[in-house]
Amino acid sequence: MCLISFAINSHPKYKLILAANRDEFYDRPTASAHFWNSKSNILAGKDLKEGGTWLGINKDGRIAAITNYRDPKNIKLNAPSRGFLVKEFLSKNISNDEFTEGLKISGNKYNGFNLIFGTIDDLRYYSNQINKVVKLQSGIYGLSNHLLNTPWPKVEKVKNYLAQNLNGEINIEELLELLSNEHQFDDDQLPDTGVGIELERKLSPIFIKSDKYGTRSSTIILVDYDGNVNFTERTYEDKTEENRFNFKLSS
């Protein structure tokens, strides 16, 4: 997952609004969003190479999403998959505080990452770049491949859309259209993350396209104040497909 924007307790109907794009190499095998087995309450896509996931929610109201922190000079070649962290949080019966303490101990064995995790009523942010957990208050947030709310242009564009649409009905199709925006931002707006200006340009749009790497899926999650979840995923493989799920949280 390489772009996440979300609003907490900022809309009259929805406790949580989340819009996200997953960017990945095209040849990495992937399963689209589904409940992982007949007894599982986890709804998520799956990385079929390592078995983890980039974004998911379960029926108990636990949610987690991860982005890579772009830092090509500090890559650990044998680091475990960061998608295990999302899978672990969603699948284990562990409190937010317990998971937080575990992250502080083990977070540095992974390559750079940002993790949004918690329950619908207690969301938190952690990055192993600062080894600090932040409890998120009501408001609008954005995250890409740097720290939370770093004002990269694509992050600001999605955050601004949410801010401008917090008083009316959330239009899922409009949000998906925004997440498919391929506009490349001007060079003077781009960060310098150590990959060179040509690659910065290719990575700058909300929706990324290149020869081997790009946006593989878009996800919208809406959770209202009664615990009703609307989960929409649009995947971009050989053809564009959508998966929609509606359910009520058990707690």
N, C-alpha and C positions, 0 to 999 in steps of 0.2 A: 504494500500500500504506500503510495507516494504523495497523495494529496487527501487531506481530511479537513473538512470544515464542519463545525457543529455548534448548535445553540442549546444552552441549558436553561430551562425555566424562563424562557424569554418570549414565548408565544402563548396566547390565551388558550389554545387547545392542546398544544404539544409540549410535554415535559422535556423531550429530547428530539431534536432534528439533526440528522447527520447525513452528510453527502461526501462521498469518497470515490477516488479513482485508484485502482491498483495498476501500477506500471511494473512490467516484468519482461524478461526475454521471451520471445514468441515460442521458442522451442521447449520451454519448461512445462512439463505435463501438469495439467490442472483440471480439477473437477469444479463445476459451477456450484452455486449455493444449494445446499440440501441439508436435511436432518441426517446426521451421520450414520445412524442405524435405527432400527425399530424401537430401541429402548432409549436412545439418546435424545436429550433435549437441546443439543447444540445445533444451531443453524449457522452454517458457514460454508464458504468454498473450501477446497482442500488443495494444498500443494502435494501432488502425487509423487514428487521426487523425495521429499523429506517427511511428509506426513503432517506438517503443521498447517497453519492458516494465517491470513493477513488481517482478517476482520470476521467477527462472529458475535452472536448473541445467544443466550439460552433462555429457557422458559422461566427460570428463576429470577430473571432480570439482570444477569451478569452480562457485561459487554466488554469487548477488548478489540483494539486495532493497533497496528504497528506500522511505522515507516522507518526506512533506513536513514541513517545520518550520513550524508555524503562527505567522505573523507578519504580520498584515494591513497593518501600517504600512510595511512595507519590501518591497512587491511590485515586481518589475521587469517591466514590461509586455511587453518584447520578449525576454525570457530564453528560451534553448533549453529543450526538454523535458527534465526530469530523468530520464525513462525511457531516454534515450540512454545514460546512464552505465551502467545495468545491461546494456543491449545491447552496449555497447562492451567491457565487461569479459568478457562471456561469449563474444564472437565473436572477439576478438583473441588472438593468441599472445603475451601480455605477462605478465611476472612480477608478483607482488604488489607488489614494491618499485617497479618501474617505474610501475605504475598509481598507487601511492601518491604518487609524486613529481608525476605529472600532475595528480592531484586538488588538491594543494597550490597548483599554479600556476593551474589553470583553474576551481576550485570556486566562486569568487566570482562568476562570470558567470551562475550559475544562481540561481533563487529558493531559499529555504532548504530544505535537505534533510539527511537522515541516510542513510548507505549502509552496509549490511553486505555485505562482499565477501571473496573469497579462495577458497582450496581447503578441502576438508573438514578438512584437518590444519592449516590456517593461516588462520583467519578473523580479519577486521579490521573496525574500525568507524571511520567518518569522518563528521564533520558540517562543513559549510561555515560553521557558526556559530562554531566554535572553530578551524577549519583545523588540525586535529590528527588523526593516525591512531593508533588504539589497537589493539595486538594482543590478541585476546581469549583469556583463559585458560579452563580448564575451569570450568563453572558454569552458572547459569541467568540469562538476560538477558531484558529486555523493552523494547520501543520503540514509541512512538506518534508524536505530532507535536511532541515536545520532544526533549531529549537522551536518550541511552541510560540506561535504568534510572531515569528520572524517575518517581516513584511515583504516577502517575495511577491512579485506582481500577481502571479496566479493565485496565491493564497489570499491576497487582499481582494481580488475580483470576486471570489466565491464568498468571502466574509461579507463584502458589501452587498451582494445579492441577498444574503440571509437578513442582513440588517434592514434592507428596504422592503422586506416582505414578511415582517413579523406581526403585522396587524390583520392579515387576511388569511385565506385558505392557502395552504402550501400546495403548489402545482408540481406534481412529481415529474410530469413531462417537461416542464420548463427547467427544472433542476437537472434532469438528464441531458437536456439540450445544452445547458451551461457546461456540464461536465464533458461534453463532446467538442467544446470549443478549441480549435487548433491554432488560434491566433498566437503568433510569435512576437514576444515583446522586444522593444528596442534595446540595443546593447547597453545603454546607460542605465537601464533598469535592472540589469541582470546581476546576480551575485557572482563572486569569484570563489568557486569551491575547489579549485585546483584541477579541473578537468579540461581547461582551455575554452576559449570563446566559442569555437565551432560547436562543441558539445553542449555548452551552456545554452546556446541558441536552440538546439534541438530539444533540450529538456525543459525549456521555458514555458511552453504552452500548458494549459490545463489538460488537454488531451494530446498525448505524445505519439508521434509516428516516426519510425526510422526503419532501417533495413532489418535489424535484428531485435529491436527493443521498443516497447511502447505500451500504451494503455490497453490492458487486457479486459478490464471490467469496470463498471460504475455501479455504486450501491447507494441507495437512499433508505434510511431507517427513520421512521416516525413512531414515537411512543407518546400516546396521549396520557392525560392525567388519571384515566381509569385503568391504565395498564394495557391498553390495546396496542399491538405492534403491527405496523405495516412495513414489510421488508420487500424492497424491489431491487433486483439485480439485472443489469444489462451487460451481456458478455459480447465480446468482439473477437470471434475466432474466424472460421471460414465464412460465417454469416452472423449477423446480429440477432441475438435471442434474448428473451426476457424471462425471468423467474420471479414470481410474486408469491408472498406468504403473508397470511394474516392470522394472528393468534393473540391470546390474552395471557399476560404474565401470571404465574401461579402465586407470586407474592409481591 
